[in-house]
Structures are given as C-alpha cells and as structure tokens.
Amino acid sequence: RHDTENVPFLMPNLIPPKIPDGERVDFDDIHRKRMEKDLMELQTLIEVHFESRKKEEEELISLKERIEKRRSERAEQHRIRSERDKERQKRLEYQFTRQKYEVPVCASLQHFYIK
C-alpha cells in the first residue's frame, strides 16, 4: 500500500456561486466568464514562461561568450609561455655550446681576454 492511500482525499474549499432566489441562472454566462478567466491565467503563464526562457537564453549566451573569451585568453597565455620556453631553450643551448667550445685562458693572459 502506498502512503497516499492512507491519506483521506481533501477537497479544496470550493464555494459554489450563489444563485439568486427567483432568478434564472445563465449557465452560458458562467461558462463564458470561467473560460475568460482560464484564458487570462493561461496567457499569464505563457508570458511568464517566455520571459523566463528569454532570461535563460540571455544567460546561456553570456556563458558561451565567457567560455569563448576564457578559451582565447588561455590560448594566448599558452602561446606566450611556449615562446618563452623556446627562447629559454635557445639560450641554454647557446650557453652550453659556448662553454663547450670556449678555450681556457691561462692565468697570465686573462687580462687580455675579453668576454
């Protein structure tokens, strides 16, 4: 058994319309007014829905723009980092090559040696 089966069914507090004594009731008019009210409620719900969708769409566009901006910034940072790494690698290679082929100078001739 489900829990909902144990709970008694509660009717909402519906108040029946007062029927004037001795007058005829125009059920078509009551039905028309009810339809108009339902239509207005539906139009309001539709309007709220589309306002919400519009706001969500704007937020989604904003998010996509932020993601793209961040992606391009990261790509630029990566490019700069790669260039710096290449320059550093070239300097290290140059220093290594220079040290490898540099001729040691005897102590007595060091004052003539120009770096």
Stockholm file with secondary structure:
# STOCKHOLM 1.0

chainA/1-115         RHDTENVPFLMPNLIPPKIPDGERVDFDDIHRKRMEKDLMELQTLIEVHFESRKKEEEELISLKERIEKRRSERAEQHRIRSERDKERQKRLEYQFTRQKYEVPVCASLQHFYIK
#=GR chainA/1-115 SS CCHHHHSCCCCCCCCCCCCCTTSCCCHHHHHHHHHHHHHHHHHHHHHHHHHHHHHHHHHHHHHHHHHHHHHHHHHHHHHHHHHHHHHHHHHHHHHHHHHHHCCCCCGGGGGGCCC
#=GC SS_cons         CCHHHHSCCCCCCCCCCCCCTTSCCCHHHHHHHHHHHHHHHHHHHHHHHHHHHHHHHHHHHHHHHHHHHHHHHHHHHHHHHHHHHHHHHHHHHHHHHHHHHCCCCCGGGGGGCCC
//
